[in-house]
Amino acid sequence: MKQPRVWISALLFFLISLSNASGESITLNIEEAVQRALDNSINLKRGAIDLAQAGYSASRLWAEIFPGFSLNAGLNFIPSTPLITDPGFSYRDENLSYSINLGLSLSLNPSIASSMRRIELAYRSQMLSYEQASNQLEIQVIKNFLSLINEMEQIKFMEDNLDLAVQNLNQDRIAWQNGMLNELTWLNSQLSAQTARYNLSVAQGSYQIGLEDFLALLGMDTGTEIILADSIEIVPVIYGANELISMYLHRRPDIIAQQQTIERLELTKSITTLSSRSPSVNLSTSWQGRPGSGGLSAPFTDSLSGQVTLNIPIDSWIPGTRQNQNLRAADAELEKALLDLQNTQTRAIAQIRSLVLNLANTLESLEIAHSRMEIARRTVEATEVGFRNGTVQYRVLEEARRDLTDARQRVLNGEYSYQSLLLDLAAALNVDWRLLTRRES
């Protein structure tokens, strides 16, 4: 028995040395993990580019009334002459000419102000989308962080179960070899050890897959050894559903987005109405320079002209025309958007109430799960004493151990469910989850 142990010790020493040589582990808390994900997110970087572009346009609204300039120059290198008809082609230098034109145009309409506000609205909408994407990524990182901690705790329980099963197996082996244990009990002891080993292997594989996904989410190299050193304390939410709705309903991204949609439709309606029904003024001026008669060597002459045009649209006032139908369609879209806002608010209130109720129920269930785990632990201790004294069968001991394992897993799953619901509620209210468990000073 000594030689296999020597090989096992050597193998463990080699693996530990290899692990140390591969590099030091990285310790992360929740805030550090979230910051890594935000810094390395490709989607957020793309969103930042769109946000910067929208901000650039919003800070230069003067472009909407900036006049149009044009400059062109031309050279008439073949003067007008017949080609195949009489009197035939004739190239005359005195008919050569050039031209220089400089123009300026400006169109004024009451809809310009609404167009400017719509550009500003587009920037606010882009900012909302960027903030919402950041918040969603933060919630996802925290959930994955807590899920990995939950799996680590379950693995620790399974390792304890395996150690206990192996100890019992070694004791039962000696008793079976000395004829003090029947074969059925010996087989059950082997089955218990193998079952614990199988459950541990499955849990470790699942944890490794989740860890690789988590590293990818953080933008870190796969295979990086990390230590997760943080958690979310299980404390009750201090606000009621009605209080949360009153305080934070208006901050929900979907409600804000729908309100922005209504504002955009109102501006679009205003632009459509003013463009199709309000008079517009077009100002244009141009300067032209060219040689006089006598070819390119003729004296330079120029001319300046200006024009003001007043356009009064009429079609939109006639029922049934395309412009009139466009105005009716704008009214209909705005009316539907207002109904969508009511529906969004109703669903948001229902979601918040449901999350608060689920949090309360989960917290109550978690308290029961803790009590059940304590009872299961004491039951196992008493059953082990009875089994050693020969008053309790092995099957009863195994059932007690399974009950304890199940109770531990229920506690861990309950804690993760509560933490996950708390994050969902924070996301539904668009607030920091920490504000939900403490009063603001």
Phi, psi and omega in degrees: 000341184285322185296313177302324180294325178296317179295320179296317179297318179296319179295317179297320178298320180294317181294320179295319178295319179296321179294319180292327181287336184286345179132162181282153178281159181248126178266128182233136166258182186296314183296319179294321179295317179297317181295321176299316180295318180294322182289330187255001183288122177292320181297320178292324177295321176295318178296326178295325178295314178297320180295318179296321179294317179295322178294324178299317179291320182293333180273002180227054181293341179299343179296337181290334180247008180290128183292159177268131179248145176220143178218125178215152180226146181218154179230123177270089186273348172237101179301155180300124182202150175296156178248308182242353178261165180295144004272014179096175184293135179215118181263117184240118181298329184291348179264358176295146181205163174225167180213146175231127183233131175234123184233155177219134180221146180214129179244128183241131179212146179302343182284353183298319181298318178294324178297320178296316179295327178292326176294317176298321178296321178299323177293317179295322178295319178294322177295320178297318180297319180294316180295322179294319178296321178295316180295319179297319178295319179299314179297318180297317180296315182296318179297315178296321178302309181293325179297320178294320177298318178300316180292324177298318179295320178295323178296321178298318177298318181293325176295320176297318178297320179294317179300317179294318179296321179292319177299314179296324179296316179296320178294317181291331179296317179295317180294322180291321179294330179270005177076017181263002183221133180286164186293326181296316179295323178296318177294319178297324178295319177295318180297320179298317180294316180293323177295317178296321179294320180294313180299320179294319180296318179295317181295320179294321177296317179296319179296319181296320178295315178297324179294318179296319177296322180293318178296320178296322179296327180274355181075025180257158180293137176296143183095352178293133179274120181235153176241120181270113188239062179190168176195179176248124183293140179275096177228150183290151173290130188272355181250146173277169183299314181297322180293318179295319179297317180294324185277323194233358183302320183291349182266356181297134181299323182292325178290317178298318180297320179291323176295323176292324176298317178297316179297320179296318179293324177295318178294320178297318177298317179297317180296316180297317181294312182292325180290325185264350183233342182264144176296150177233147181247128177247121177252134178214143176216149182214150176235134183229136176234140181201161175284155175284188180293139180123009175094194186293336181274359181290157180300144180286135176231153178221168179210145179236135180220152178217153184211140174239127182236132176252120180253127179241105180288146182234331188304319186295341179279348181266119181301138176093347180287167181299317180295322178294322177293325177297322178293319178296321179295323178296320176298318181295318179296321179293319179296319178294323179295323177295320177293321178297325178295317177299318180294320179297318179295320179296314180293325180295317179297317179296320180295317180296315178299318181295318180295318179297318179295318179295324177297316179296317179294319180294321179295319177295317178296326180293322176298319178295320180297321177297317179296318179296320180294322179294319178296319180296322179295315179293327178295318179297317180299315180292322181293322178297320177297316179295324180292321178293330179275355178083012180263353181233136180285159181297323180300320179295320178296317179295321178296321179295319178294319178296323177296321179293317178299317179296320180294319178297316180294324178294324177294313179297315179295324178294320178296317179293321178299319179294315179298318180294318178295323178297319178293321178297320179294319178298320178293322180293333180262351181060048178226166174292134184298336181293332181291342184278346185244006176210148178285139176285137180279000000 
